[in-house]
Amino acid sequence: MSELEIKGNWNELKGKLKQKYGELTDDDLTFAEGKYDEMLGRVQKKTGKTKDELRKEIEAL
């Protein structure tokens, strides 16, 4: 799944991530143009997963 596909499905993916990781907030999951890595960094801090692990998890949703 490309970054463009992720952006297109972001509301659905955001909901699934919030269900899986209850500590994530809307601010943590803000997906702005060119800020994908920044968002992954915020989620990484809260979940303890690596960016690669998170990318794979998001693609699997």
PDBQT receptor file of N, H, CA, C and O in Angstrom, charges set to zero:
ATOM      1  N   MET A   1       0.856  -1.170   0.000  1.00  0.00    +0.000 N 
ATOM      2  CA  MET A   1       0.000   0.000   0.000  1.00  0.00    +0.000 C 
ATOM      3  C   MET A   1       0.903   1.234   0.000  1.00  0.00    +0.000 C 
ATOM      4  O   MET A   1       1.790   1.372   0.842  1.00  0.00    +0.000 OA
ATOM      5  N   SER A   2       0.666   2.095  -0.927  1.00  0.00    +0.000 N 
ATOM      6  H   SER A   2      -0.054   1.983  -1.611  1.00  0.00    +0.000 HD
ATOM      7  CA  SER A   2       1.482   3.300  -1.045  1.00  0.00    +0.000 C 
ATOM      8  C   SER A   2       0.989   4.370  -0.076  1.00  0.00    +0.000 C 
ATOM      9  O   SER A   2      -0.100   4.259   0.487  1.00  0.00    +0.000 OA
ATOM     10  N   GLU A   3       1.796   5.397   0.108  1.00  0.00    +0.000 N 
ATOM     11  H   GLU A   3       2.680   5.488  -0.349  1.00  0.00    +0.000 HD
ATOM     12  CA  GLU A   3       1.404   6.513   0.973  1.00  0.00    +0.000 C 
ATOM     13  C   GLU A   3       0.124   7.161   0.457  1.00  0.00    +0.000 C 
ATOM     14  O   GLU A   3      -0.711   7.595   1.251  1.00  0.00    +0.000 OA
ATOM     15  N   LEU A   4      -0.041   7.231  -0.856  1.00  0.00    +0.000 N 
ATOM     16  H   LEU A   4       0.637   6.879  -1.501  1.00  0.00    +0.000 HD
ATOM     17  CA  LEU A   4      -1.248   7.806  -1.454  1.00  0.00    +0.000 C 
ATOM     18  C   LEU A   4      -2.479   6.967  -1.117  1.00  0.00    +0.000 C 
ATOM     19  O   LEU A   4      -3.533   7.516  -0.793  1.00  0.00    +0.000 OA
ATOM     20  N   GLU A   5      -2.353   5.640  -1.190  1.00  0.00    +0.000 N 
ATOM     21  H   GLU A   5      -1.497   5.194  -1.452  1.00  0.00    +0.000 HD
ATOM     22  CA  GLU A   5      -3.462   4.755  -0.832  1.00  0.00    +0.000 C 
ATOM     23  C   GLU A   5      -3.797   4.875   0.648  1.00  0.00    +0.000 C 
ATOM     24  O   GLU A   5      -4.965   4.867   1.034  1.00  0.00    +0.000 OA
ATOM     25  N   ILE A   6      -2.759   4.986   1.472  1.00  0.00    +0.000 N 
ATOM     26  H   ILE A   6      -1.810   4.993   1.158  1.00  0.00    +0.000 HD
ATOM     27  CA  ILE A   6      -2.969   5.148   2.910  1.00  0.00    +0.000 C 
ATOM     28  C   ILE A   6      -3.729   6.447   3.167  1.00  0.00    +0.000 C 
ATOM     29  O   ILE A   6      -4.670   6.474   3.959  1.00  0.00    +0.000 OA
ATOM     30  N   LYS A   7      -3.322   7.511   2.502  1.00  0.00    +0.000 N 
ATOM     31  H   LYS A   7      -2.557   7.490   1.858  1.00  0.00    +0.000 HD
ATOM     32  CA  LYS A   7      -3.985   8.804   2.680  1.00  0.00    +0.000 C 
ATOM     33  C   LYS A   7      -5.459   8.707   2.289  1.00  0.00    +0.000 C 
ATOM     34  O   LYS A   7      -6.316   9.273   2.968  1.00  0.00    +0.000 OA
ATOM     35  N   GLY A   8      -5.756   8.010   1.225  1.00  0.00    +0.000 N 
ATOM     36  H   GLY A   8      -5.060   7.550   0.674  1.00  0.00    +0.000 HD
ATOM     37  CA  GLY A   8      -7.130   7.874   0.757  1.00  0.00    +0.000 C 
ATOM     38  C   GLY A   8      -8.012   7.109   1.722  1.00  0.00    +0.000 C 
ATOM     39  O   GLY A   8      -9.213   7.371   1.802  1.00  0.00    +0.000 OA
ATOM     40  N   ASN A   9      -7.443   6.174   2.450  1.00  0.00    +0.000 N 
ATOM     41  H   ASN A   9      -6.468   5.961   2.385  1.00  0.00    +0.000 HD
ATOM     42  CA  ASN A   9      -8.194   5.337   3.383  1.00  0.00    +0.000 C 
ATOM     43  C   ASN A   9      -7.911   5.714   4.836  1.00  0.00    +0.000 C 
ATOM     44  O   ASN A   9      -8.186   4.925   5.740  1.00  0.00    +0.000 OA
ATOM     45  N   TRP A  10      -7.370   6.902   5.071  1.00  0.00    +0.000 N 
ATOM     46  H   TRP A  10      -7.147   7.543   4.336  1.00  0.00    +0.000 HD
ATOM     47  CA  TRP A  10      -6.836   7.225   6.381  1.00  0.00    +0.000 C 
ATOM     48  C   TRP A  10      -7.876   7.197   7.492  1.00  0.00    +0.000 C 
ATOM     49  O   TRP A  10      -7.572   6.707   8.580  1.00  0.00    +0.000 OA
ATOM     50  N   ASN A  11      -9.089   7.698   7.271  1.00  0.00    +0.000 N 
ATOM     51  H   ASN A  11      -9.336   8.096   6.387  1.00  0.00    +0.000 HD
ATOM     52  CA  ASN A  11     -10.092   7.710   8.341  1.00  0.00    +0.000 C 
ATOM     53  C   ASN A  11     -10.399   6.296   8.826  1.00  0.00    +0.000 C 
ATOM     54  O   ASN A  11     -10.528   6.065  10.028  1.00  0.00    +0.000 OA
ATOM     55  N   GLU A  12     -10.513   5.373   7.914  1.00  0.00    +0.000 N 
ATOM     56  H   GLU A  12     -10.409   5.562   6.937  1.00  0.00    +0.000 HD
ATOM     57  CA  GLU A  12     -10.772   3.981   8.282  1.00  0.00    +0.000 C 
ATOM     58  C   GLU A  12      -9.575   3.391   9.022  1.00  0.00    +0.000 C 
ATOM     59  O   GLU A  12      -9.739   2.736  10.051  1.00  0.00    +0.000 OA
ATOM     60  N   LEU A  13      -8.373   3.623   8.498  1.00  0.00    +0.000 N 
ATOM     61  H   LEU A  13      -8.240   4.155   7.662  1.00  0.00    +0.000 HD
ATOM     62  CA  LEU A  13      -7.165   3.096   9.130  1.00  0.00    +0.000 C 
ATOM     63  C   LEU A  13      -6.964   3.698  10.516  1.00  0.00    +0.000 C 
ATOM     64  O   LEU A  13      -6.558   3.004  11.448  1.00  0.00    +0.000 OA
ATOM     65  N   LYS A  14      -7.249   4.989  10.648  1.00  0.00    +0.000 N 
ATOM     66  H   LYS A  14      -7.579   5.553   9.890  1.00  0.00    +0.000 HD
ATOM     67  CA  LYS A  14      -7.094   5.676  11.932  1.00  0.00    +0.000 C 
ATOM     68  C   LYS A  14      -7.995   5.022  12.981  1.00  0.00    +0.000 C 
ATOM     69  O   LYS A  14      -7.567   4.799  14.114  1.00  0.00    +0.000 OA
ATOM     70  N   GLY A  15      -9.223   4.719  12.614  1.00  0.00    +0.000 N 
ATOM     71  H   GLY A  15      -9.570   4.899  11.694  1.00  0.00    +0.000 HD
ATOM     72  CA  GLY A  15     -10.141   4.064  13.536  1.00  0.00    +0.000 C 
ATOM     73  C   GLY A  15      -9.636   2.709  13.988  1.00  0.00    +0.000 C 
ATOM     74  O   GLY A  15      -9.741   2.364  15.165  1.00  0.00    +0.000 OA
ATOM     75  N   LYS A  16      -9.092   1.941  13.063  1.00  0.00    +0.000 N 
ATOM     76  H   LYS A  16      -9.007   2.221  12.107  1.00  0.00    +0.000 HD
ATOM     77  CA  LYS A  16      -8.560   0.621  13.402  1.00  0.00    +0.000 C 
ATOM     78  C   LYS A  16      -7.358   0.731  14.325  1.00  0.00    +0.000 C 
ATOM     79  O   LYS A  16      -7.218  -0.065  15.254  1.00  0.00    +0.000 OA
ATOM     80  N   LEU A  17      -6.486   1.709  14.081  1.00  0.00    +0.000 N 
ATOM     81  H   LEU A  17      -6.601   2.356  13.327  1.00  0.00    +0.000 HD
ATOM     82  CA  LEU A  17      -5.321   1.897  14.949  1.00  0.00    +0.000 C 
ATOM     83  C   LEU A  17      -5.744   2.330  16.351  1.00  0.00    +0.000 C 
ATOM     84  O   LEU A  17      -5.159   1.886  17.339  1.00  0.00    +0.000 OA
ATOM     85  N   LYS A  18      -6.748   3.185  16.441  1.00  0.00    +0.000 N 
ATOM     86  H   LYS A  18      -7.223   3.545  15.638  1.00  0.00    +0.000 HD
ATOM     87  CA  LYS A  18      -7.228   3.637  17.750  1.00  0.00    +0.000 C 
ATOM     88  C   LYS A  18      -7.878   2.484  18.519  1.00  0.00    +0.000 C 
ATOM     89  O   LYS A  18      -7.788   2.434  19.746  1.00  0.00    +0.000 OA
ATOM     90  N   GLN A  19      -8.526   1.564  17.816  1.00  0.00    +0.000 N 
ATOM     91  H   GLN A  19      -8.599   1.605  16.820  1.00  0.00    +0.000 HD
ATOM     92  CA  GLN A  19      -9.090   0.392  18.477  1.00  0.00    +0.000 C 
ATOM     93  C   GLN A  19      -7.989  -0.497  19.022  1.00  0.00    +0.000 C 
ATOM     94  O   GLN A  19      -8.083  -1.005  20.140  1.00  0.00    +0.000 OA
ATOM     95  N   LYS A  20      -6.943  -0.683  18.227  1.00  0.00    +0.000 N 
ATOM     96  H   LYS A  20      -6.866  -0.271  17.319  1.00  0.00    +0.000 HD
ATOM     97  CA  LYS A  20      -5.852  -1.573  18.626  1.00  0.00    +0.000 C 
ATOM     98  C   LYS A  20      -4.990  -0.957  19.714  1.00  0.00    +0.000 C 
ATOM     99  O   LYS A  20      -4.569  -1.647  20.642  1.00  0.00    +0.000 OA
ATOM    100  N   TYR A  21      -4.726   0.340  19.605  1.00  0.00    +0.000 N 
ATOM    101  H   TYR A  21      -5.068   0.902  18.852  1.00  0.00    +0.000 HD
ATOM    102  CA  TYR A  21      -3.876   1.047  20.556  1.00  0.00    +0.000 C 
ATOM    103  C   TYR A  21      -4.710   2.168  21.177  1.00  0.00    +0.000 C 
ATOM    104  O   TYR A  21      -4.713   3.291  20.673  1.00  0.00    +0.000 OA
ATOM    105  N   GLY A  22      -5.403   1.872  22.249  1.00  0.00    +0.000 N 
ATOM    106  H   GLY A  22      -5.400   0.959  22.658  1.00  0.00    +0.000 HD
ATOM    107  CA  GLY A  22      -6.321   2.806  22.874  1.00  0.00    +0.000 C 
ATOM    108  C   GLY A  22      -5.686   4.106  23.339  1.00  0.00    +0.000 C 
ATOM    109  O   GLY A  22      -6.383   5.106  23.511  1.00  0.00    +0.000 OA
ATOM    110  N   GLU A  23      -4.371   4.106  23.546  1.00  0.00    +0.000 N 
ATOM    111  H   GLU A  23      -3.806   3.293  23.407  1.00  0.00    +0.000 HD
ATOM    112  CA  GLU A  23      -3.699   5.314  24.022  1.00  0.00    +0.000 C 
ATOM    113  C   GLU A  23      -3.456   6.352  22.925  1.00  0.00    +0.000 C 
ATOM    114  O   GLU A  23      -3.048   7.476  23.219  1.00  0.00    +0.000 OA
ATOM    115  N   LEU A  24      -3.701   5.990  21.674  1.00  0.00    +0.000 N 
ATOM    116  H   LEU A  24      -4.033   5.077  21.435  1.00  0.00    +0.000 HD
ATOM    117  CA  LEU A  24      -3.495   6.927  20.577  1.00  0.00    +0.000 C 
ATOM    118  C   LEU A  24      -4.637   7.939  20.512  1.00  0.00    +0.000 C 
ATOM    119  O   LEU A  24      -5.803   7.587  20.691  1.00  0.00    +0.000 OA
ATOM    120  N   THR A  25      -4.291   9.189  20.258  1.00  0.00    +0.000 N 
ATOM    121  H   THR A  25      -3.344   9.475  20.113  1.00  0.00    +0.000 HD
ATOM    122  CA  THR A  25      -5.286  10.251  20.150  1.00  0.00    +0.000 C 
ATOM    123  C   THR A  25      -5.405  10.702  18.696  1.00  0.00    +0.000 C 
ATOM    124  O   THR A  25      -4.607  10.302  17.849  1.00  0.00    +0.000 OA
ATOM    125  N   ASP A  26      -6.400  11.532  18.415  1.00  0.00    +0.000 N 
ATOM    126  H   ASP A  26      -7.048  11.857  19.104  1.00  0.00    +0.000 HD
ATOM    127  CA  ASP A  26      -6.532  12.093  17.066  1.00  0.00    +0.000 C 
ATOM    128  C   ASP A  26      -5.302  12.918  16.703  1.00  0.00    +0.000 C 
ATOM    129  O   ASP A  26      -4.868  12.911  15.551  1.00  0.00    +0.000 OA
ATOM    130  N   ASP A  27      -4.736  13.631  17.683  1.00  0.00    +0.000 N 
ATOM    131  H   ASP A  27      -5.088  13.636  18.619  1.00  0.00    +0.000 HD
ATOM    132  CA  ASP A  27      -3.527  14.420  17.417  1.00  0.00    +0.000 C 
ATOM    133  C   ASP A  27      -2.367  13.523  17.019  1.00  0.00    +0.000 C 
ATOM    134  O   ASP A  27      -1.590  13.871  16.130  1.00  0.00    +0.000 OA
ATOM    135  N   ASP A  28      -2.242  12.358  17.676  1.00  0.00    +0.000 N 
ATOM    136  H   ASP A  28      -2.873  12.075  18.398  1.00  0.00    +0.000 HD
ATOM    137  CA  ASP A  28      -1.172  11.422  17.325  1.00  0.00    +0.000 C 
ATOM    138  C   ASP A  28      -1.321  10.933  15.895  1.00  0.00    +0.000 C 
ATOM    139  O   ASP A  28      -0.329  10.679  15.211  1.00  0.00    +0.000 OA
ATOM    140  N   LEU A  29      -2.547  10.804  15.452  1.00  0.00    +0.000 N 
ATOM    141  H   LEU A  29      -3.352  11.010  16.008  1.00  0.00    +0.000 HD
ATOM    142  CA  LEU A  29      -2.824  10.201  14.147  1.00  0.00    +0.000 C 
ATOM    143  C   LEU A  29      -3.147  11.226  13.066  1.00  0.00    +0.000 C 
ATOM    144  O   LEU A  29      -3.717  10.875  12.033  1.00  0.00    +0.000 OA
ATOM    145  N   THR A  30      -2.792  12.473  13.291  1.00  0.00    +0.000 N 
ATOM    146  H   THR A  30      -2.329  12.758  14.130  1.00  0.00    +0.000 HD
ATOM    147  CA  THR A  30      -3.009  13.493  12.267  1.00  0.00    +0.000 C 
ATOM    148  C   THR A  30      -2.095  13.193  11.083  1.00  0.00    +0.000 C 
ATOM    149  O   THR A  30      -0.876  13.098  11.223  1.00  0.00    +0.000 OA
ATOM    150  N   PHE A  31      -2.706  13.049   9.934  1.00  0.00    +0.000 N 
ATOM    151  H   PHE A  31      -3.697  13.126   9.820  1.00  0.00    +0.000 HD
ATOM    152  CA  PHE A  31      -1.964  12.702   8.720  1.00  0.00    +0.000 C 
ATOM    153  C   PHE A  31      -2.045  13.889   7.772  1.00  0.00    +0.000 C 
ATOM    154  O   PHE A  31      -3.051  14.087   7.091  1.00  0.00    +0.000 OA
ATOM    155  N   ALA A  32      -0.989  14.665   7.733  1.00  0.00    +0.000 N 
ATOM    156  H   ALA A  32      -0.172  14.504   8.286  1.00  0.00    +0.000 HD
ATOM    157  CA  ALA A  32      -0.953  15.836   6.861  1.00  0.00    +0.000 C 
ATOM    158  C   ALA A  32       0.015  15.575   5.711  1.00  0.00    +0.000 C 
ATOM    159  O   ALA A  32       0.939  14.770   5.824  1.00  0.00    +0.000 OA
ATOM    160  N   GLU A  33      -0.213  16.249   4.644  1.00  0.00    +0.000 N 
ATOM    161  H   GLU A  33      -0.964  16.902   4.552  1.00  0.00    +0.000 HD
ATOM    162  CA  GLU A  33       0.656  16.123   3.461  1.00  0.00    +0.000 C 
ATOM    163  C   GLU A  33       2.107  16.325   3.862  1.00  0.00    +0.000 C 
ATOM    164  O   GLU A  33       2.459  17.351   4.445  1.00  0.00    +0.000 OA
ATOM    165  N   GLY A  34       2.948  15.349   3.552  1.00  0.00    +0.000 N 
ATOM    166  H   GLY A  34       2.663  14.516   3.079  1.00  0.00    +0.000 HD
ATOM    167  CA  GLY A  34       4.378  15.449   3.830  1.00  0.00    +0.000 C 
ATOM    168  C   GLY A  34       4.744  15.202   5.283  1.00  0.00    +0.000 C 
ATOM    169  O   GLY A  34       5.908  15.351   5.656  1.00  0.00    +0.000 OA
ATOM    170  N   LYS A  35       3.780  14.828   6.107  1.00  0.00    +0.000 N 
ATOM    171  H   LYS A  35       2.835  14.706   5.804  1.00  0.00    +0.000 HD
ATOM    172  CA  LYS A  35       4.030  14.623   7.533  1.00  0.00    +0.000 C 
ATOM    173  C   LYS A  35       3.858  13.159   7.944  1.00  0.00    +0.000 C 
ATOM    174  O   LYS A  35       3.692  12.871   9.130  1.00  0.00    +0.000 OA
ATOM    175  N   TYR A  36       3.896  12.248   6.999  1.00  0.00    +0.000 N 
ATOM    176  H   TYR A  36       4.031  12.482   6.037  1.00  0.00    +0.000 HD
ATOM    177  CA  TYR A  36       3.690  10.829   7.284  1.00  0.00    +0.000 C 
ATOM    178  C   TYR A  36       4.713  10.310   8.281  1.00  0.00    +0.000 C 
ATOM    179  O   TYR A  36       4.351   9.632   9.243  1.00  0.00    +0.000 OA
ATOM    180  N   ASP A  37       5.998  10.623   8.063  1.00  0.00    +0.000 N 
ATOM    181  H   ASP A  37       6.292  11.174   7.282  1.00  0.00    +0.000 HD
ATOM    182  CA  ASP A  37       7.040  10.144   8.966  1.00  0.00    +0.000 C 
ATOM    183  C   ASP A  37       6.900  10.753  10.356  1.00  0.00    +0.000 C 
ATOM    184  O   ASP A  37       7.174  10.091  11.357  1.00  0.00    +0.000 OA
ATOM    185  N   GLU A  38       6.476  12.006  10.419  1.00  0.00    +0.000 N 
ATOM    186  H   GLU A  38       6.254  12.544   9.606  1.00  0.00    +0.000 HD
ATOM    187  CA  GLU A  38       6.268  12.654  11.717  1.00  0.00    +0.000 C 
ATOM    188  C   GLU A  38       5.154  11.941  12.488  1.00  0.00    +0.000 C 
ATOM    189  O   GLU A  38       5.286  11.691  13.687  1.00  0.00    +0.000 OA
ATOM    190  N   MET A  39       4.060  11.615  11.800  1.00  0.00    +0.000 N 
ATOM    191  H   MET A  39       3.953  11.818  10.827  1.00  0.00    +0.000 HD
ATOM    192  CA  MET A  39       2.962  10.898  12.426  1.00  0.00    +0.000 C 
ATOM    193  C   MET A  39       3.423   9.529  12.896  1.00  0.00    +0.000 C 
ATOM    194  O   MET A  39       3.073   9.105  13.998  1.00  0.00    +0.000 OA
ATOM    195  N   LEU A  40       4.208   8.829  12.072  1.00  0.00    +0.000 N 
ATOM    196  H   LEU A  40       4.491   9.174  11.178  1.00  0.00    +0.000 HD
ATOM    197  CA  LEU A  40       4.719   7.519  12.470  1.00  0.00    +0.000 C 
ATOM    198  C   LEU A  40       5.590   7.636  13.712  1.00  0.00    +0.000 C 
ATOM    199  O   LEU A  40       5.544   6.760  14.576  1.00  0.00    +0.000 OA
ATOM    200  N   GLY A  41       6.377   8.693  13.819  1.00  0.00    +0.000 N 
ATOM    201  H   GLY A  41       6.413   9.404  13.117  1.00  0.00    +0.000 HD
ATOM    202  CA  GLY A  41       7.227   8.908  14.986  1.00  0.00    +0.000 C 
ATOM    203  C   GLY A  41       6.408   9.065  16.254  1.00  0.00    +0.000 C 
ATOM    204  O   GLY A  41       6.766   8.515  17.295  1.00  0.00    +0.000 OA
ATOM    205  N   ARG A  42       5.308   9.813  16.178  1.00  0.00    +0.000 N 
ATOM    206  H   ARG A  42       5.017  10.260  15.332  1.00  0.00    +0.000 HD
ATOM    207  CA  ARG A  42       4.435   9.989  17.353  1.00  0.00    +0.000 C 
ATOM    208  C   ARG A  42       3.818   8.660  17.771  1.00  0.00    +0.000 C 
ATOM    209  O   ARG A  42       3.774   8.335  18.958  1.00  0.00    +0.000 OA
ATOM    210  N   VAL A  43       3.340   7.891  16.788  1.00  0.00    +0.000 N 
ATOM    211  H   VAL A  43       3.376   8.155  15.824  1.00  0.00    +0.000 HD
ATOM    212  CA  VAL A  43       2.734   6.594  17.083  1.00  0.00    +0.000 C 
ATOM    213  C   VAL A  43       3.800   5.637  17.626  1.00  0.00    +0.000 C 
ATOM    214  O   VAL A  43       3.529   4.843  18.527  1.00  0.00    +0.000 OA
ATOM    215  N   GLN A  44       4.989   5.716  17.082  1.00  0.00    +0.000 N 
ATOM    216  H   GLN A  44       5.210   6.360  16.350  1.00  0.00    +0.000 HD
ATOM    217  CA  GLN A  44       6.092   4.864  17.525  1.00  0.00    +0.000 C 
ATOM    218  C   GLN A  44       6.389   5.094  19.015  1.00  0.00    +0.000 C 
ATOM    219  O   GLN A  44       6.605   4.136  19.757  1.00  0.00    +0.000 OA
ATOM    220  N   LYS A  45       6.401   6.332  19.442  1.00  0.00    +0.000 N 
ATOM    221  H   LYS A  45       6.226   7.110  18.839  1.00  0.00    +0.000 HD
ATOM    222  CA  LYS A  45       6.671   6.640  20.845  1.00  0.00    +0.000 C 
ATOM    223  C   LYS A  45       5.614   6.039  21.768  1.00  0.00    +0.000 C 
ATOM    224  O   LYS A  45       5.931   5.568  22.860  1.00  0.00    +0.000 OA
ATOM    225  N   LYS A  46       4.362   6.058  21.326  1.00  0.00    +0.000 N 
ATOM    226  H   LYS A  46       4.105   6.440  20.439  1.00  0.00    +0.000 HD
ATOM    227  CA  LYS A  46       3.269   5.550  22.178  1.00  0.00    +0.000 C 
ATOM    228  C   LYS A  46       3.172   4.030  22.172  1.00  0.00    +0.000 C 
ATOM    229  O   LYS A  46       2.765   3.438  23.172  1.00  0.00    +0.000 OA
ATOM    230  N   THR A  47       3.538   3.390  21.067  1.00  0.00    +0.000 N 
ATOM    231  H   THR A  47       3.869   3.871  20.255  1.00  0.00    +0.000 HD
ATOM    232  CA  THR A  47       3.356   1.943  20.956  1.00  0.00    +0.000 C 
ATOM    233  C   THR A  47       4.635   1.156  21.210  1.00  0.00    +0.000 C 
ATOM    234  O   THR A  47       4.575  -0.032  21.524  1.00  0.00    +0.000 OA
ATOM    235  N   GLY A  48       5.792   1.804  21.077  1.00  0.00    +0.000 N 
ATOM    236  H   GLY A  48       5.841   2.769  20.821  1.00  0.00    +0.000 HD
ATOM    237  CA  GLY A  48       7.058   1.102  21.261  1.00  0.00    +0.000 C 
ATOM    238  C   GLY A  48       7.470   0.268  20.054  1.00  0.00    +0.000 C 
ATOM    239  O   GLY A  48       8.427  -0.502  20.134  1.00  0.00    +0.000 OA
ATOM    240  N   LYS A  49       6.766   0.411  18.951  1.00  0.00    +0.000 N 
ATOM    241  H   LYS A  49       5.989   1.036  18.886  1.00  0.00    +0.000 HD
ATOM    242  CA  LYS A  49       7.097  -0.336  17.729  1.00  0.00    +0.000 C 
ATOM    243  C   LYS A  49       7.999   0.513  16.837  1.00  0.00    +0.000 C 
ATOM    244  O   LYS A  49       8.029   1.739  16.947  1.00  0.00    +0.000 OA
ATOM    245  N   THR A  50       8.731  -0.159  15.956  1.00  0.00    +0.000 N 
ATOM    246  H   THR A  50       8.707  -1.155  15.867  1.00  0.00    +0.000 HD
ATOM    247  CA  THR A  50       9.579   0.563  15.021  1.00  0.00    +0.000 C 
ATOM    248  C   THR A  50       8.725   1.130  13.892  1.00  0.00    +0.000 C 
ATOM    249  O   THR A  50       7.590   0.702  13.682  1.00  0.00    +0.000 OA
ATOM    250  N   LYS A  51       9.284   2.096  13.168  1.00  0.00    +0.000 N 
ATOM    251  H   LYS A  51      10.206   2.444  13.339  1.00  0.00    +0.000 HD
ATOM    252  CA  LYS A  51       8.546   2.669  12.035  1.00  0.00    +0.000 C 
ATOM    253  C   LYS A  51       8.253   1.603  10.988  1.00  0.00    +0.000 C 
ATOM    254  O   LYS A  51       7.175   1.599  10.395  1.00  0.00    +0.000 OA
ATOM    255  N   ASP A  52       9.200   0.701  10.755  1.00  0.00    +0.000 N 
ATOM    256  H   ASP A  52      10.076   0.704  11.237  1.00  0.00    +0.000 HD
ATOM    257  CA  ASP A  52       8.965  -0.368   9.777  1.00  0.00    +0.000 C 
ATOM    258  C   ASP A  52       7.838  -1.293  10.229  1.00  0.00    +0.000 C 
ATOM    259  O   ASP A  52       7.012  -1.708   9.416  1.00  0.00    +0.000 OA
ATOM    260  N   GLU A  53       7.801  -1.618  11.529  1.00  0.00    +0.000 N 
ATOM    261  H   GLU A  53       8.472  -1.281  12.189  1.00  0.00    +0.000 HD
ATOM    262  CA  GLU A  53       6.724  -2.451  12.047  1.00  0.00    +0.000 C 
ATOM    263  C   GLU A  53       5.376  -1.755  11.868  1.00  0.00    +0.000 C 
ATOM    264  O   GLU A  53       4.389  -2.381  11.482  1.00  0.00    +0.000 OA
ATOM    265  N   LEU A  54       5.347  -0.456  12.152  1.00  0.00    +0.000 N 
ATOM    266  H   LEU A  54       6.149   0.053  12.466  1.00  0.00    +0.000 HD
ATOM    267  CA  LEU A  54       4.102   0.303  12.003  1.00  0.00    +0.000 C 
ATOM    268  C   LEU A  54       3.674   0.394  10.546  1.00  0.00    +0.000 C 
ATOM    269  O   LEU A  54       2.488   0.263  10.244  1.00  0.00    +0.000 OA
ATOM    270  N   ARG A  55       4.620   0.618   9.637  1.00  0.00    +0.000 N 
ATOM    271  H   ARG A  55       5.584   0.725   9.883  1.00  0.00    +0.000 HD
ATOM    272  CA  ARG A  55       4.276   0.671   8.209  1.00  0.00    +0.000 C 
ATOM    273  C   ARG A  55       3.637  -0.639   7.765  1.00  0.00    +0.000 C 
ATOM    274  O   ARG A  55       2.617  -0.642   7.077  1.00  0.00    +0.000 OA
ATOM    275  N   LYS A  56       4.254  -1.762   8.170  1.00  0.00    +0.000 N 
ATOM    276  H   LYS A  56       5.082  -1.760   8.729  1.00  0.00    +0.000 HD
ATOM    277  CA  LYS A  56       3.724  -3.074   7.797  1.00  0.00    +0.000 C 
ATOM    278  C   LYS A  56       2.349  -3.290   8.395  1.00  0.00    +0.000 C 
ATOM    279  O   LYS A  56       1.462  -3.831   7.735  1.00  0.00    +0.000 OA
ATOM    280  N   GLU A  57       2.163  -2.869   9.651  1.00  0.00    +0.000 N 
ATOM    281  H   GLU A  57       2.884  -2.430  10.187  1.00  0.00    +0.000 HD
ATOM    282  CA  GLU A  57       0.870  -3.030  10.306  1.00  0.00    +0.000 C 
ATOM    283  C   GLU A  57      -0.206  -2.197   9.616  1.00  0.00    +0.000 C 
ATOM    284  O   GLU A  57      -1.321  -2.674   9.409  1.00  0.00    +0.000 OA
ATOM    285  N   ILE A  58       0.117  -0.967   9.261  1.00  0.00    +0.000 N 
ATOM    286  H   ILE A  58       1.023  -0.579   9.429  1.00  0.00    +0.000 HD
ATOM    287  CA  ILE A  58      -0.839  -0.099   8.570  1.00  0.00    +0.000 C 
ATOM    288  C   ILE A  58      -1.193  -0.690   7.211  1.00  0.00    +0.000 C 
ATOM    289  O   ILE A  58      -2.356  -0.671   6.808  1.00  0.00    +0.000 OA
ATOM    290  N   GLU A  59      -0.208  -1.207   6.512  1.00  0.00    +0.000 N 
ATOM    291  H   GLU A  59       0.737  -1.222   6.839  1.00  0.00    +0.000 HD
ATOM    292  CA  GLU A  59      -0.462  -1.812   5.200  1.00  0.00    +0.000 C 
ATOM    293  C   GLU A  59      -1.333  -3.055   5.321  1.00  0.00    +0.000 C 
ATOM    294  O   GLU A  59      -2.097  -3.365   4.407  1.00  0.00    +0.000 OA
ATOM    295  N   ALA A  60      -1.229  -3.777   6.446  1.00  0.00    +0.000 N 
ATOM    296  H   ALA A  60      -0.608  -3.526   7.189  1.00  0.00    +0.000 HD
ATOM    297  CA  ALA A  60      -2.000  -5.004   6.637  1.00  0.00    +0.000 C 
ATOM    298  C   ALA A  60      -3.456  -4.727   7.024  1.00  0.00    +0.000 C 
ATOM    299  O   ALA A  60      -4.310  -5.605   6.904  1.00  0.00    +0.000 OA
ATOM    300  N   LEU A  61      -3.738  -3.498   7.491  1.00  0.00    +0.000 N 
ATOM    301  H   LEU A  61      -3.044  -2.785   7.588  1.00  0.00    +0.000 HD
ATOM    302  CA  LEU A  61      -5.110  -3.182   7.912  1.00  0.00    +0.000 C 
ATOM    303  C   LEU A  61      -5.972  -3.139   6.718  1.00  0.00    +0.000 C 
ATOM    304  O   LEU A  61      -7.173  -2.890   6.832  1.00  0.00    +0.000 OA
TER     305      LEU A  61
